Amino acid sequence: MSSHPGANVRPDVDVRPGRHVSTETKASFKTTELIVYILSVLAVLIASQVVNDGDFNAKEAWFFVTLLTIGYMVSRGLAKSGSPDFDDDRG
């Protein structure tokens, strides 16, 4: 088991180096996607308040916010789908 004769070998101790536990993607609050999403939502909601005619009301504004939210969630899902998630195999 050991390359050195007479070396102390303890079968109850795992001497293998541990694997690095990490992911490739950043946390969502560290990405520019979140900043762009928040600014876009604020822009849509502010625009719906500033425009006084019937063409762009609160119902349409919230519809656009919903579309932005779906787009953000899809982009985060795509970012995470391509990244391997490493985990320690010893525990």
Biopython code that builds the backbone (N, CA, C, O; Angstrom):
import numpy as np
from Bio.PDB.StructureBuilder import StructureBuilder

atoms = [
    (1, "MET", "N", (0.809, -1.190, 0.000)),
    (1, "MET", "CA", (0.000, 0.000, 0.000)),
    (1, "MET", "C", (0.851, 1.252, 0.000)),
    (1, "MET", "O", (0.527, 2.224, -0.682)),
    (2, "SER", "N", (1.922, 1.239, 0.747)),
    (2, "SER", "CA", (2.799, 2.388, 0.802)),
    (2, "SER", "C", (4.068, 2.081, 0.027)),
    (2, "SER", "O", (4.495, 0.929, -0.045)),
    (3, "SER", "N", (4.666, 3.103, -0.548)),
    (3, "SER", "CA", (5.903, 2.887, -1.298)),
    (3, "SER", "C", (7.106, 2.750, -0.373)),
    (3, "SER", "O", (8.176, 2.322, -0.805)),
    (4, "HIS", "N", (6.939, 3.108, 0.885)),
    (4, "HIS", "CA", (8.031, 3.008, 1.852)),
    (4, "HIS", "C", (7.744, 1.834, 2.783)),
    (4, "HIS", "O", (6.709, 1.809, 3.448)),
    (5, "PRO", "N", (8.655, 0.861, 2.834)),
    (5, "PRO", "CA", (8.418, -0.248, 3.762)),
    (5, "PRO", "C", (8.497, 0.250, 5.199)),
    (5, "PRO", "O", (9.375, 1.037, 5.554)),
    (6, "GLY", "N", (7.596, -0.207, 5.989)),
    (6, "GLY", "CA", (7.598, 0.153, 7.397)),
    (6, "GLY", "C", (6.867, 1.443, 7.706)),
    (6, "GLY", "O", (6.841, 1.866, 8.862)),
    (7, "ALA", "N", (6.277, 2.075, 6.721)),
    (7, "ALA", "CA", (5.535, 3.314, 6.979)),
    (7, "ALA", "C", (4.244, 2.984, 7.702)),
    (7, "ALA", "O", (3.642, 1.934, 7.480)),
    (8, "ASN", "N", (3.833, 3.882, 8.559)),
    (8, "ASN", "CA", (2.588, 3.695, 9.301)),
    (8, "ASN", "C", (1.398, 3.909, 8.375)),
    (8, "ASN", "O", (1.212, 4.998, 7.832)),
    (9, "VAL", "N", (0.606, 2.879, 8.202)),
    (9, "VAL", "CA", (-0.588, 2.963, 7.365)),
    (9, "VAL", "C", (-1.795, 2.747, 8.254)),
    (9, "VAL", "O", (-1.931, 1.705, 8.896)),
    (10, "ARG", "N", (-2.665, 3.736, 8.287)),
    (10, "ARG", "CA", (-3.888, 3.626, 9.079)),
    (10, "ARG", "C", (-5.071, 3.518, 8.119)),
    (10, "ARG", "O", (-5.363, 4.475, 7.403)),
    (11, "PRO", "N", (-5.748, 2.388, 8.089)),
    (11, "PRO", "CA", (-6.849, 2.219, 7.142)),
    (11, "PRO", "C", (-8.071, 3.082, 7.469)),
    (11, "PRO", "O", (-8.940, 3.259, 6.616)),
    (12, "ASP", "N", (-8.150, 3.620, 8.684)),
    (12, "ASP", "CA", (-9.316, 4.425, 9.053)),
    (12, "ASP", "C", (-9.156, 5.905, 8.704)),
    (12, "ASP", "O", (-10.072, 6.692, 8.945)),
    (13, "VAL", "N", (-8.016, 6.296, 8.143)),
    (13, "VAL", "CA", (-7.773, 7.692, 7.796)),
    (13, "VAL", "C", (-7.694, 7.822, 6.283)),
    (13, "VAL", "O", (-6.921, 7.122, 5.630)),
    (14, "ASP", "N", (-8.491, 8.716, 5.736)),
    (14, "ASP", "CA", (-8.482, 8.965, 4.300)),
    (14, "ASP", "C", (-7.428, 10.025, 4.005)),
    (14, "ASP", "O", (-7.563, 11.172, 4.430)),
    (15, "VAL", "N", (-6.392, 9.649, 3.287)),
    (15, "VAL", "CA", (-5.298, 10.570, 3.015)),
    (15, "VAL", "C", (-5.379, 11.181, 1.623)),
    (15, "VAL", "O", (-4.486, 11.928, 1.224)),
    (16, "ARG", "N", (-6.433, 10.874, 0.883)),
    (16, "ARG", "CA", (-6.589, 11.461, -0.448)),
    (16, "ARG", "C", (-6.866, 12.954, -0.325)),
    (16, "ARG", "O", (-7.572, 13.382, 0.588)),
    (17, "PRO", "N", (-6.319, 13.742, -1.232)),
    (17, "PRO", "CA", (-6.635, 15.170, -1.183)),
    (17, "PRO", "C", (-8.106, 15.397, -1.537)),
    (17, "PRO", "O", (-8.644, 14.746, -2.432)),
    (18, "GLY", "N", (-8.742, 16.315, -0.836)),
    (18, "GLY", "CA", (-10.139, 16.619, -1.085)),
    (18, "GLY", "C", (-10.328, 17.379, -2.382)),
    (18, "GLY", "O", (-9.442, 18.112, -2.821)),
    (19, "ARG", "N", (-11.478, 17.199, -2.987)),
    (19, "ARG", "CA", (-11.782, 17.931, -4.212)),
    (19, "ARG", "C", (-12.208, 19.346, -3.880)),
    (19, "ARG", "O", (-12.752, 19.618, -2.810)),
    (20, "HIS", "N", (-11.951, 20.238, -4.819)),
    (20, "HIS", "CA", (-12.338, 21.635, -4.666)),
    (20, "HIS", "C", (-13.837, 21.763, -4.905)),
    (20, "HIS", "O", (-14.338, 21.352, -5.952)),
    (21, "VAL", "N", (-14.543, 22.324, -3.950)),
    (21, "VAL", "CA", (-15.985, 22.485, -4.059)),
    (21, "VAL", "C", (-16.269, 23.901, -4.543)),
    (21, "VAL", "O", (-16.006, 24.871, -3.832)),
    (22, "SER", "N", (-16.805, 24.015, -5.755)),
    (22, "SER", "CA", (-17.130, 25.339, -6.268)),
    (22, "SER", "C", (-18.101, 25.232, -7.425)),
    (22, "SER", "O", (-18.377, 24.147, -7.938)),
    (23, "THR", "N", (-18.610, 26.385, -7.821)),
    (23, "THR", "CA", (-19.416, 26.475, -9.029)),
    (23, "THR", "C", (-18.817, 27.566, -9.895)),
    (23, "THR", "O", (-18.121, 28.452, -9.398)),
    (24, "GLU", "N", (-19.088, 27.502, -11.194)),
    (24, "GLU", "CA", (-18.526, 28.490, -12.097)),
    (24, "GLU", "C", (-19.320, 29.785, -12.101)),
    (24, "GLU", "O", (-18.756, 30.852, -12.343)),
    (25, "THR", "N", (-20.600, 29.712, -11.842)),
    (25, "THR", "CA", (-21.424, 30.906, -11.933)),
    (25, "THR", "C", (-21.364, 31.703, -10.636)),
    (25, "THR", "O", (-21.171, 31.151, -9.552)),
    (26, "LYS", "N", (-21.533, 32.992, -10.773)),
    (26, "LYS", "CA", (-21.559, 33.872, -9.604)),
    (26, "LYS", "C", (-22.940, 33.823, -8.967)),
    (26, "LYS", "O", (-23.913, 33.396, -9.590)),
    (27, "ALA", "N", (-23.008, 34.259, -7.740)),
    (27, "ALA", "CA", (-24.303, 34.435, -7.103)),
    (27, "ALA", "C", (-25.057, 35.530, -7.853)),
    (27, "ALA", "O", (-24.449, 36.437, -8.421)),
    (28, "SER", "N", (-26.370, 35.439, -7.847)),
    (28, "SER", "CA", (-27.165, 36.353, -8.678)),
    (28, "SER", "C", (-26.966, 37.820, -8.305)),
    (28, "SER", "O", (-27.030, 38.686, -9.177)),
    (29, "PHE", "N", (-26.727, 38.112, -7.041)),
    (29, "PHE", "CA", (-26.569, 39.514, -6.649)),
    (29, "PHE", "C", (-25.227, 40.102, -7.088)),
    (29, "PHE", "O", (-25.025, 41.313, -6.989)),
    (30, "LYS", "N", (-24.305, 39.260, -7.572)),
    (30, "LYS", "CA", (-23.011, 39.745, -8.037)),
    (30, "LYS", "C", (-22.957, 39.960, -9.545)),
    (30, "LYS", "O", (-21.914, 40.352, -10.069)),
    (31, "THR", "N", (-24.043, 39.716, -10.245)),
    (31, "THR", "CA", (-24.020, 39.789, -11.701)),
    (31, "THR", "C", (-24.592, 41.115, -12.199)),
    (31, "THR", "O", (-25.378, 41.769, -11.514)),
    (32, "THR", "N", (-24.181, 41.489, -13.400)),
    (32, "THR", "CA", (-24.762, 42.687, -14.022)),
    (32, "THR", "C", (-26.172, 42.411, -14.507)),
    (32, "THR", "O", (-26.943, 43.346, -14.726)),
    (33, "GLU", "N", (-26.529, 41.126, -14.682)),
    (33, "GLU", "CA", (-27.894, 40.794, -15.083)),
    (33, "GLU", "C", (-28.897, 41.334, -14.073)),
    (33, "GLU", "O", (-29.930, 41.885, -14.454)),
    (34, "LEU", "N", (-28.598, 41.179, -12.796)),
    (34, "LEU", "CA", (-29.525, 41.640, -11.761)),
    (34, "LEU", "C", (-29.643, 43.160, -11.778)),
    (34, "LEU", "O", (-30.739, 43.702, -11.635)),
    (35, "ILE", "N", (-28.533, 43.838, -11.950)),
    (35, "ILE", "CA", (-28.559, 45.308, -11.985)),
    (35, "ILE", "C", (-29.383, 45.795, -13.171)),
    (35, "ILE", "O", (-30.200, 46.705, -13.032)),
    (36, "VAL", "N", (-29.168, 45.186, -14.340)),
    (36, "VAL", "CA", (-29.933, 45.569, -15.531)),
    (36, "VAL", "C", (-31.414, 45.257, -15.336)),
    (36, "VAL", "O", (-32.271, 46.045, -15.735)),
    (37, "TYR", "N", (-31.715, 44.124, -14.731)),
    (37, "TYR", "CA", (-33.104, 43.753, -14.478)),
    (37, "TYR", "C", (-33.792, 44.774, -13.555)),
    (37, "TYR", "O", (-34.895, 45.238, -13.844)),
    (38, "ILE", "N", (-33.142, 45.107, -12.469)),
    (38, "ILE", "CA", (-33.737, 46.059, -11.513)),
    (38, "ILE", "C", (-33.936, 47.429, -12.166)),
    (38, "ILE", "O", (-34.987, 48.050, -12.010)),
    (39, "LEU", "N", (-32.922, 47.893, -12.895)),
    (39, "LEU", "CA", (-33.057, 49.189, -13.574)),
    (39, "LEU", "C", (-34.159, 49.161, -14.628)),
    (39, "LEU", "O", (-34.880, 50.145, -14.794)),
    (40, "SER", "N", (-34.296, 48.058, -15.330)),
    (40, "SER", "CA", (-35.353, 47.944, -16.342)),
    (40, "SER", "C", (-36.732, 47.949, -15.704)),
    (40, "SER", "O", (-37.647, 48.602, -16.206)),
    (41, "VAL", "N", (-36.885, 47.232, -14.609)),
    (41, "VAL", "CA", (-38.179, 47.219, -13.911)),
    (41, "VAL", "C", (-38.515, 48.617, -13.410)),
    (41, "VAL", "O", (-39.646, 49.078, -13.562)),
    (42, "LEU", "N", (-37.538, 49.291, -12.815)),
    (42, "LEU", "CA", (-37.783, 50.656, -12.345)),
    (42, "LEU", "C", (-38.137, 51.587, -13.499)),
    (42, "LEU", "O", (-39.024, 52.430, -13.362)),
    (43, "ALA", "N", (-37.456, 51.443, -14.630)),
    (43, "ALA", "CA", (-37.749, 52.285, -15.789)),
    (43, "ALA", "C", (-39.164, 52.060, -16.295)),
    (43, "ALA", "O", (-39.853, 53.020, -16.639)),
    (44, "VAL", "N", (-39.606, 50.821, -16.346)),
    (44, "VAL", "CA", (-40.968, 50.524, -16.807)),
    (44, "VAL", "C", (-41.992, 51.105, -15.850)),
    (44, "VAL", "O", (-42.971, 51.714, -16.279)),
    (45, "LEU", "N", (-41.771, 50.921, -14.554)),
    (45, "LEU", "CA", (-42.747, 51.420, -13.576)),
    (45, "LEU", "C", (-42.779, 52.947, -13.534)),
    (45, "LEU", "O", (-43.850, 53.539, -13.401)),
    (46, "ILE", "N", (-41.630, 53.583, -13.645)),
    (46, "ILE", "CA", (-41.591, 55.050, -13.668)),
    (46, "ILE", "C", (-42.243, 55.573, -14.940)),
    (46, "ILE", "O", (-42.982, 56.556, -14.902)),
    (47, "ALA", "N", (-41.973, 54.919, -16.065)),
    (47, "ALA", "CA", (-42.581, 55.351, -17.325)),
    (47, "ALA", "C", (-44.094, 55.222, -17.286)),
    (47, "ALA", "O", (-44.800, 56.056, -17.855)),
    (48, "SER", "N", (-44.598, 54.199, -16.629)),
    (48, "SER", "CA", (-46.055, 54.051, -16.543)),
    (48, "SER", "C", (-46.680, 55.141, -15.686)),
    (48, "SER", "O", (-47.847, 55.479, -15.885)),
    (49, "GLN", "N", (-45.934, 55.699, -14.737)),
    (49, "GLN", "CA", (-46.448, 56.797, -13.920)),
    (49, "GLN", "C", (-46.336, 58.131, -14.632)),
    (49, "GLN", "O", (-47.193, 58.998, -14.462)),
    (50, "VAL", "N", (-45.290, 58.306, -15.428)),
    (50, "VAL", "CA", (-45.057, 59.585, -16.100)),
    (50, "VAL", "C", (-46.014, 59.783, -17.270)),
    (50, "VAL", "O", (-46.536, 60.879, -17.472)),
    (51, "VAL", "N", (-46.241, 58.727, -18.035)),
    (51, "VAL", "CA", (-47.135, 58.833, -19.189)),
    (51, "VAL", "C", (-48.568, 58.896, -18.672)),
    (51, "VAL", "O", (-49.017, 58.012, -17.942)),
    (52, "ASN", "N", (-49.278, 59.951, -19.060)),
    (52, "ASN", "CA", (-50.624, 60.156, -18.532)),
    (52, "ASN", "C", (-51.727, 59.705, -19.472)),
    (52, "ASN", "O", (-52.897, 59.711, -19.090)),
    (53, "ASP", "N", (-51.387, 59.318, -20.681)),
    (53, "ASP", "CA", (-52.458, 58.911, -21.582)),
    (53, "ASP", "C", (-52.789, 57.432, -21.383)),
    (53, "ASP", "O", (-52.102, 56.734, -20.637)),
    (54, "GLY", "N", (-53.809, 56.971, -22.031)),
    (54, "GLY", "CA", (-54.301, 55.618, -21.842)),
    (54, "GLY", "C", (-53.522, 54.554, -22.565)),
    (54, "GLY", "O", (-53.873, 53.376, -22.487)),
    (55, "ASP", "N", (-52.468, 54.933, -23.273)),
    (55, "ASP", "CA", (-51.724, 53.946, -24.037)),
    (55, "ASP", "C", (-50.826, 53.058, -23.178)),
    (55, "ASP", "O", (-50.542, 51.919, -23.550)),
    (56, "PHE", "N", (-50.388, 53.562, -22.059)),
    (56, "PHE", "CA", (-49.455, 52.807, -21.225)),
    (56, "PHE", "C", (-49.884, 52.937, -19.776)),
    (56, "PHE", "O", (-49.474, 53.865, -19.078)),
    (57, "ASN", "N", (-50.708, 52.004, -19.328)),
    (57, "ASN", "CA", (-51.232, 52.083, -17.965)),
    (57, "ASN", "C", (-50.527, 51.063, -17.052)),
    (57, "ASN", "O", (-49.595, 50.376, -17.470)),
    (58, "ALA", "N", (-50.983, 50.983, -15.830)),
    (58, "ALA", "CA", (-50.343, 50.114, -14.837)),
    (58, "ALA", "C", (-50.447, 48.642, -15.225)),
    (58, "ALA", "O", (-49.518, 47.871, -14.985)),
    (59, "LYS", "N", (-51.562, 48.251, -15.818)),
    (59, "LYS", "CA", (-51.735, 46.853, -16.209)),
    (59, "LYS", "C", (-50.671, 46.446, -17.240)),
    (59, "LYS", "O", (-50.069, 45.377, -17.132)),
    (60, "GLU", "N", (-50.452, 47.297, -18.223)),
    (60, "GLU", "CA", (-49.427, 46.999, -19.225)),
    (60, "GLU", "C", (-48.021, 47.058, -18.626)),
    (60, "GLU", "O", (-47.145, 46.284, -19.012)),
    (61, "ALA", "N", (-47.810, 47.966, -17.695)),
    (61, "ALA", "CA", (-46.498, 48.067, -17.051)),
    (61, "ALA", "C", (-46.175, 46.776, -16.294)),
    (61, "ALA", "O", (-45.062, 46.261, -16.399)),
    (62, "TRP", "N", (-47.126, 46.259, -15.543)),
    (62, "TRP", "CA", (-46.889, 45.029, -14.798)),
    (62, "TRP", "C", (-46.733, 43.832, -15.737)),
    (62, "TRP", "O", (-46.029, 42.876, -15.413)),
    (63, "PHE", "N", (-47.391, 43.884, -16.904)),
    (63, "PHE", "CA", (-47.189, 42.840, -17.897)),
    (63, "PHE", "C", (-45.738, 42.851, -18.375)),
    (63, "PHE", "O", (-45.120, 41.795, -18.509)),
    (64, "PHE", "N", (-45.194, 44.043, -18.632)),
    (64, "PHE", "CA", (-43.799, 44.143, -19.062)),
    (64, "PHE", "C", (-42.830, 43.734, -17.948)),
    (64, "PHE", "O", (-41.785, 43.142, -18.218)),
    (65, "VAL", "N", (-43.174, 44.046, -16.716)),
    (65, "VAL", "CA", (-42.345, 43.607, -15.584)),
    (65, "VAL", "C", (-42.351, 42.082, -15.504)),
    (65, "VAL", "O", (-41.321, 41.471, -15.219)),
    (66, "THR", "N", (-43.498, 41.471, -15.752)),
    (66, "THR", "CA", (-43.579, 40.012, -15.765)),
    (66, "THR", "C", (-42.700, 39.426, -16.864)),
    (66, "THR", "O", (-41.998, 38.440, -16.640)),
    (67, "LEU", "N", (-42.735, 40.030, -18.055)),
    (67, "LEU", "CA", (-41.880, 39.564, -19.149)),
    (67, "LEU", "C", (-40.400, 39.718, -18.799)),
    (67, "LEU", "O", (-39.595, 38.833, -19.086)),
    (68, "LEU", "N", (-40.050, 40.837, -18.182)),
    (68, "LEU", "CA", (-38.660, 41.040, -17.755)),
    (68, "LEU", "C", (-38.236, 39.980, -16.732)),
    (68, "LEU", "O", (-37.114, 39.474, -16.775)),
    (69, "THR", "N", (-39.143, 39.656, -15.820)),
    (69, "THR", "CA", (-38.850, 38.660, -14.792)),
    (69, "THR", "C", (-38.632, 37.289, -15.420)),
    (69, "THR", "O", (-37.703, 36.572, -15.048)),
    (70, "ILE", "N", (-39.484, 36.928, -16.367)),
    (70, "ILE", "CA", (-39.320, 35.651, -17.054)),
    (70, "ILE", "C", (-37.983, 35.621, -17.787)),
    (70, "ILE", "O", (-37.259, 34.627, -17.726)),
    (71, "GLY", "N", (-37.658, 36.705, -18.476)),
    (71, "GLY", "CA", (-36.382, 36.770, -19.180)),
    (71, "GLY", "C", (-35.196, 36.653, -18.240)),
    (71, "GLY", "O", (-34.214, 35.981, -18.554)),
    (72, "TYR", "N", (-35.284, 37.302, -17.097)),
    (72, "TYR", "CA", (-34.191, 37.230, -16.114)),
    (72, "TYR", "C", (-34.036, 35.805, -15.589)),
    (72, "TYR", "O", (-32.918, 35.301, -15.476)),
    (73, "MET", "N", (-35.152, 35.161, -15.270)),
    (73, "MET", "CA", (-35.081, 33.802, -14.741)),
    (73, "MET", "C", (-34.545, 32.825, -15.784)),
    (73, "MET", "O", (-33.791, 31.914, -15.441)),
    (74, "VAL", "N", (-34.918, 32.997, -17.041)),
    (74, "VAL", "CA", (-34.399, 32.141, -18.105)),
    (74, "VAL", "C", (-32.889, 32.361, -18.268)),
    (74, "VAL", "O", (-32.132, 31.403, -18.429)),
    (75, "SER", "N", (-32.460, 33.621, -18.225)),
    (75, "SER", "CA", (-31.026, 33.890, -18.396)),
    (75, "SER", "C", (-30.221, 33.303, -17.243)),
    (75, "SER", "O", (-29.127, 32.787, -17.469)),
    (76, "ARG", "N", (-30.723, 33.364, -16.029)),
    (76, "ARG", "CA", (-30.023, 32.752, -14.893)),
    (76, "ARG", "C", (-30.023, 31.238, -15.006)),
    (76, "ARG", "O", (-29.039, 30.584, -14.663)),
    (77, "GLY", "N", (-31.121, 30.683, -15.485)),
    (77, "GLY", "CA", (-31.177, 29.233, -15.667)),
    (77, "GLY", "C", (-30.195, 28.759, -16.712)),
    (77, "GLY", "O", (-29.544, 27.729, -16.535)),
    (78, "LEU", "N", (-30.081, 29.508, -17.811)),
    (78, "LEU", "CA", (-29.121, 29.146, -18.845)),
    (78, "LEU", "C", (-27.690, 29.287, -18.341)),
    (78, "LEU", "O", (-26.826, 28.481, -18.687)),
    (79, "ALA", "N", (-27.439, 30.298, -17.531)),
    (79, "ALA", "CA", (-26.094, 30.485, -16.983)),
    (79, "ALA", "C", (-25.720, 29.331, -16.059)),
    (79, "ALA", "O", (-24.578, 28.873, -16.067)),
    (80, "LYS", "N", (-26.664, 28.868, -15.276)),
    (80, "LYS", "CA", (-26.369, 27.787, -14.343)),
    (80, "LYS", "C", (-26.407, 26.417, -14.998)),
    (80, "LYS", "O", (-25.779, 25.485, -14.495)),
    (81, "SER", "N", (-27.122, 26.266, -16.103)),
    (81, "SER", "CA", (-27.234, 24.947, -16.728)),
    (81, "SER", "C", (-25.920, 24.501, -17.353)),
    (81, "SER", "O", (-25.655, 23.302, -17.438)),
    (82, "GLY", "N", (-25.101, 25.437, -17.787)),
    (82, "GLY", "CA", (-23.838, 25.078, -18.424)),
    (82, "GLY", "C", (-22.688, 24.933, -17.466)),
    (82, "GLY", "O", (-21.578, 24.610, -17.890)),
    (83, "SER", "N", (-22.911, 25.159, -16.194)),
    (83, "SER", "CA", (-21.800, 25.100, -15.246)),
    (83, "SER", "C", (-21.897, 23.845, -14.399)),
    (83, "SER", "O", (-22.960, 23.533, -13.863)),
    (84, "PRO", "N", (-20.797, 23.128, -14.276)),
    (84, "PRO", "CA", (-20.810, 21.942, -13.420)),
    (84, "PRO", "C", (-20.851, 22.344, -11.955)),
    (84, "PRO", "O", (-20.279, 23.361, -11.561)),
    (85, "ASP", "N", (-21.521, 21.553, -11.170)),
    (85, "ASP", "CA", (-21.610, 21.805, -9.733)),
    (85, "ASP", "C", (-20.797, 20.735, -9.029)),
    (85, "ASP", "O", (-21.243, 19.595, -8.907)),
    (86, "PHE", "N", (-19.611, 21.093, -8.567)),
    (86, "PHE", "CA", (-18.743, 20.130, -7.909)),
    (86, "PHE", "C", (-19.175, 19.934, -6.473)),
    (86, "PHE", "O", (-19.639, 20.859, -5.806)),
    (87, "ASP", "N", (-19.012, 18.722, -6.024)),
    (87, "ASP", "CA", (-19.352, 18.412, -4.643)),
    (87, "ASP", "C", (-18.306, 17.453, -4.099)),
    (87, "ASP", "O", (-17.724, 16.672, -4.851)),
    (88, "ASP", "N", (-18.069, 17.509, -2.816)),
    (88, "ASP", "CA", (-17.089, 16.641, -2.186)),
    (88, "ASP", "C", (-17.635, 15.228, -2.153)),
    (88, "ASP", "O", (-18.749, 15.010, -1.675)),
    (89, "ASP", "N", (-16.875, 14.261, -2.651)),
    (89, "ASP", "CA", (-17.361, 12.886, -2.712)),
    (89, "ASP", "C", (-17.133, 12.098, -1.418)),
    (89, "ASP", "O", (-17.491, 10.923, -1.343)),
    (90, "ARG", "N", (-16.551, 12.721, -0.417)),
    (90, "ARG", "CA", (-16.277, 11.998, 0.834)),
    (90, "ARG", "C", (-17.297, 12.291, 1.911)),
    (90, "ARG", "O", (-17.192, 11.723, 2.999)),
    (91, "GLY", "N", (-18.252, 13.123, 1.679)),
    (91, "GLY", "CA", (-19.136, 13.396, 2.795)),
    (91, "GLY", "C", (-20.249, 14.158, 2.402)),
    (91, "GLY", "O", (-21.101, 14.479, 3.230)),
]
sb = StructureBuilder()
sb.init_structure("model")
sb.init_model(0)
sb.init_chain("A")
sb.init_seg("    ")
for serial, (resi, resn, name, xyz) in enumerate(atoms, 1):
    if name == "N":
        sb.init_residue(resn, " ", resi, " ")
    sb.init_atom(name, np.array(xyz, "f"), 0.0, 1.0, " ", f" {name:<3s}", serial, name[0])
structure = sb.get_structure()
